[in-house]
Amino acid sequence: MANYTYMPDQFMPDQTKNAILHHWGFDESDFISKAQTLENVAIAVIDAAVNLTALKASTNGAALLSDLCTSYVGAKLFEQVSNDDYESYVDNLMTGFWDTIKEIKEAQEKASITPEDEPENYSKGIMVF
């Protein structure tokens, strides 16, 4: 059983997961490790864009973080599979991810919630906006 911080243990269909495992020659533990790493990257990207502490504390913050991480991680896993069938799926997941981030940022700005750190304090590698 996976142990993700924000994502549900079954964050993608088994058939899709099996295709990814086969593509990379991964076993279950390799997949979980990769997904956990990508989940951490997703959190860093989210934290660079909005006030993560305020988001976590909001009424639906946990559900939003789960959805955002699931979208981000799924898209990044699909991106790495060289299969045209997943191209539009990746685009849809990332569009939804960034649209949600934008809505959170706008809501936080409207509520006068400022970022915890200036974006310059984050690694340039995750400044992908």
N, C-alpha and C positions, 0 to 999 in steps of 0.2 A: 504494500500500500504506500502510495506517495505521501510525502509530507511537505506540501506547499504552504507558504505563509498566507497567501490570499486566494489562490486558485482552488477550485474544487479538485478533488483527487481525479475525477473523470472529466477533464476539461476538454477532451476531444474524443470523437467516436473511435472505438477500437480499430475499425478498418483503416481509418486514416493514420492512427498511431502505428499500426502494423506496417503500413507502407513506408512511413518515415524510418521505423526500426530497420526494415529491410534495405532501404536506400543507403543508410549509413553503416549497416552491419552492427548496429547497437543491440545491447541487451536491455532489459528493463531498468537496471540501475544506471546505465549510461544515459538513457532517455530522461530519467528523473533528474539526474545531475544537470543535464543540459537545460531542462525546463526550469529548474530552480535558479540556475544562473540567469536565464532570460527573464524570469520573474523579478530578480533583483535589479536587472537593467531597467525593466519596465517601471519599477518603483523609483529608481533614480531619475528617469525621464519625467515621470509624473511630478516628483518632488521639485524638479528644476522648473516646471511650468506653473505649479500652483502651491498653495500652502498645504502641505501634506498633513500637518498636525490638525489643522482646522477641518480638512476633509475627513480624516479618520474620526474626528469627534462628532461630525454631523450625523443626523438621523439615519441616512441611507449611505453613509460613507463606506462601510465595510462591503456592502453590495456593489457600490460603484467601483471600488478598488478591485474587487474580485472580477467584475466584468471587464474593466480596463486591462488588468493583467492577463486575463484569458484571451482577450483580443490580440494584445501585443505579442504574447508568447506564441499563440497559434499562428499569427501572421509571420513571425520570424522563423518558426519551424517550417512553414509552408514555403517561404522564400528560398530556403536552402534545398528544397527538393526540386530538381530540374524537371518539372512536369508542367506543361502548359495548362493542364486542367485546374491547377491551383492559382493561376495568375489573377483571375478576377476575384477569387476568394480573398487573396492577400490584399488586393486593392480595397475591397469592401471592409475588411477588418481594420485596416489602418485608417481608412477614412472615418469609420465609426470611432476609433480610438481618438484621433485628433479632434473630431467634432465634439466629443464628450469633454476632452481636456479644455477646449475653447469655452464650452458652456460653463464648466466649473470655474475657470479663470474669471469669466465675466461675472458670474454670481458672487465670487469672492471679492472682486473689485467693487461691485455694487454694495456689498456688505462691509466695505472698507477693511477687508482682510488682506494683508500684504504678504508677499512671499517671506519665508523665514530667512533666506539667504539671497544675496544678489546672484543672478545667473552666472556672473563671472567667476564665482567661487566653485563652480562645477567643472568637471573635466570637459575640455573642448570636444572630446569624442562623443559626448551625449547631448551636445547642443545641436539638435537636428531639426529645429523648427524652421 
